[in-house]
Amino acid sequence: MATILIIDDEEKLRGLLKRIITLEGYEVKEAGTIAAGWKQLETNSIDIVLCDVKLPDGNGVDFTQEVKAKYPYLEIVLLTAYGNIPDGVTAIKNGAFDYLVKGDDNDKIIPILSHVTEKLALQRRVKHLEKQLDNQYGFDNIIGNSKPLKEAIELAKKVAVTNTTVLLTGETGTGKEVFAQAIHYSSNRANNHFVALNCSAFSKELLESELFGHKAGAFTGAVKDTKGLIEEAKGGTLFLDEIGEMPIDLQPKILRLLENGTYIRVGDTKEQKADIRLIAATNRNLKQEVEQGHFRDDLYYRIAVFAIELPALRDRLADIPELASHYLKVYSSKTNKTIKSISKEALDILMLNEWKGNVRELKNVIERAVILEDSDALTSSSLPADMQKDKSNTKQGLSAFHLASVEKLHIQKVLNYTKGNKSEAARLMDIGLATLYRKIDEYGLK
């Protein structure tokens, strides 16, 4: 039950109220002055204050405003011997839950305390749900401590508290939607909707209707006015994934939305006001798309106000053990298995993989391995066959943290960068071409 503080200079009245309220199961504290009331608030966890308006050292109406400024979730019910409308109005404006006249309204005190308790319980529930959202979608939910990831997180945290448009770039599977959600739930829009749309999943006509909504009769099958996702995201965040796939003739409407905060539903002529924060994401090089005429340069510069590139998993190998352990727990729980660890051999194979699909690929590999594993530790035999080709290297002592492992991964990355051009790769690494061929043969690279 709630803890109630009674502040009244009439000792007999305090005692009477205390007996009545205690019988209802509440814990009660007492004070005869505002100064004593402050001491009680500072030393005890108080939920509700029953406070007289006229006190020896101050006025309960003014006290209400001061208390609510310091303890916004604490509720106050004011009691007065001589009620008047102006005081009552001011009390409510200052944050009081109610304003009662002593004697006349004594029978209302317990029902009001019951209503206040219900309100407090609802507030606690909301705070609990908000905490769950923070735990599920906040920055603390992003796994990894590598330098590239930390740098991306720091940038995202700084921009989250603003309303600035954000562009998230990076390869498929690097966690762009996870970052977008973390930005949203760390912003002042967190209490409103996070609405996501994959621009590559719709035709131009359907994408326009999904975003802006449509009027009845706008096209065949449009039998009623329909809200678009921009309206659904009112006060919140609209996440446009794969914005590089958006048809170029639809892009001017997004530009107008960003520049003027307005849009028009399909089939309508009336302009609508929008209140959204836009976060966009792409795995394409939008600068190249602009040069090739596939993406408008004015829209690019408008959405790239604050760009954050998310690192590929191969660029943050140090995060693999933690990520693998996390997904092991998740999928062990889902499949009712008790797989508690990952063997060293299996972890070394994970560390040596190229991870072209990034975190998403790692997640899928662990899910599959958990399904196949019959022991209490994840072994290399449960990993995909094409990953086990590095098993022989691992058995020969090529640990994921040994210099040879790092060299192998670096050579592979350079070869990927040069698209297999070995002469260019040798030049970039400042080694002889013969040395490069020897290393490629030694490590079984392509």
Rosetta blueprint (number, residue, H / E / L):
1 M L
2 A L
3 T E
4 I E
5 L E
6 I E
7 I E
8 D L
9 D L
10 E L
11 E H
12 K H
13 L H
14 R H
15 G H
16 L H
17 L H
18 K H
19 R H
20 I H
21 I H
22 T H
23 L H
24 E L
25 G L
26 Y L
27 E E
28 V E
29 K E
30 E E
31 A E
32 G L
33 T L
34 I H
35 A H
36 A H
37 G H
38 W H
39 K H
40 Q H
41 L H
42 E H
43 T H
44 N L
45 S L
46 I L
47 D L
48 I E
49 V E
50 L E
51 C E
52 D E
53 V L
54 K E
55 L E
56 P L
57 D L
58 G E
59 N E
60 G H
61 V H
62 D H
63 F H
64 T H
65 Q H
66 E H
67 V H
68 K H
69 A H
70 K H
71 Y L
72 P L
73 Y L
74 L L
75 E E
76 I E
77 V E
78 L E
79 L E
80 T E
81 A L
82 Y L
83 G L
84 N L
85 I H
86 P H
87 D H
88 G H
89 V H
90 T H
91 A H
92 I H
93 K H
94 N L
95 G L
96 A L
97 F L
98 D E
99 Y E
100 L E
101 V E
102 K L
103 G L
104 D L
105 D L
106 N H
107 D H
108 K H
109 I H
110 I H
111 P H
112 I H
113 L H
114 S H
115 H H
116 V H
117 T H
118 E H
119 K H
120 L H
121 A H
122 L H
123 Q H
124 R H
125 R H
126 V H
127 K H
128 H H
129 L H
130 E H
131 K H
132 Q H
133 L H
134 D H
135 N H
136 Q H
137 Y H
138 G L
139 F H
140 D H
141 N H
142 I L
143 I L
144 G L
145 N L
146 S L
147 K H
148 P H
149 L H
150 K H
151 E H
152 A H
153 I H
154 E H
155 L H
156 A H
157 K H
158 K H
159 V H
160 A H
161 V L
162 T L
163 N L
164 T L
165 T L
166 V E
167 L E
168 L E
169 T E
170 G L
171 E L
172 T L
173 G L
174 T L
175 G L
176 K H
177 E H
178 V H
179 F H
180 A H
181 Q H
182 A H
183 I H
184 H H
185 Y H
186 S L
187 S L
188 N L
189 R L
190 A L
191 N L
192 N L
193 H L
194 F E
195 V E
196 A E
197 L E
198 N E
199 C H
200 S H
201 A H
202 F L
203 S L
204 K H
205 E H
206 L H
207 L H
208 E H
209 S H
210 E H
211 L H
212 F H
213 G L
214 H E
215 K L
216 A L
217 G L
218 A L
219 F L
220 T L
221 G L
222 A L
223 V L
224 K L
225 D L
226 T E
227 K L
228 G L
229 L H
230 I H
231 E H
232 E H
233 A L
234 K L
235 G L
236 G L
237 T E
238 L E
239 F E
240 L E
241 D E
242 E L
243 I H
244 G H
245 E H
246 M L
247 P L
248 I L
249 D L
250 L L
251 Q H
252 P H
253 K H
254 I H
255 L H
256 R H
257 L H
258 L H
259 E H
260 N H
261 G L
262 T E
263 Y E
264 I E
265 R L
266 V E
267 G L
268 D L
269 T L
270 K L
271 E E
272 Q E
273 K E
274 A L
275 D L
276 I L
277 R E
278 L E
279 I E
280 A E
281 A E
282 T E
283 N L
284 R L
285 N L
286 L H
287 K H
288 Q H
289 E H
290 V H
291 E H
292 Q L
293 G L
294 H L
295 F L
296 R L
297 D H
298 D H
299 L H
300 Y H
301 Y H
302 R H
303 I H
304 A L
305 V L
306 F E
307 A E
308 I E
309 E E
310 L L
311 P L
312 A L
313 L H
314 R H
315 D H
316 R L
317 L H
318 A H
319 D H
320 I H
321 P H
322 E H
323 L H
324 A H
325 S H
326 H H
327 Y H
328 L H
329 K H
330 V H
331 Y H
332 S H
333 S H
334 K H
335 T L
336 N L
337 K L
338 T L
339 I L
340 K L
341 S E
342 I E
343 S L
344 K H
345 E H
346 A H
347 L H
348 D H
349 I H
350 L H
351 M H
352 L H
353 N L
354 E L
355 W L
356 K L
357 G L
358 N H
359 V H
360 R H
361 E H
362 L H
363 K H
364 N H
365 V H
366 I H
367 E H
368 R H
369 A H
370 V H
371 I H
372 L H
373 E L
374 D L
375 S L
376 D L
377 A E
378 L E
379 T L
380 S H
381 S H
382 S H
383 L L
384 P L
385 A L
386 D L
387 M L
388 Q H
389 K H
390 D H
391 K H
392 S H
393 N H
394 T H
395 K H
396 Q L
397 G L
398 L L
399 S L
400 A L
401 F L
402 H L
403 L H
404 A H
405 S H
406 V H
407 E H
408 K H
409 L H
410 H H
411 I H
412 Q H
413 K H
414 V H
415 L H
416 N H
417 Y H
418 T L
419 K L
420 G L
421 N L
422 K H
423 S H
424 E H
425 A H
426 A H
427 R H
428 L H
429 M H
430 D L
431 I L
432 G L
433 L H
434 A H
435 T H
436 L H
437 Y H
438 R H
439 K H
440 I H
441 D H
442 E H
443 Y H
444 G L
445 L L
446 K L
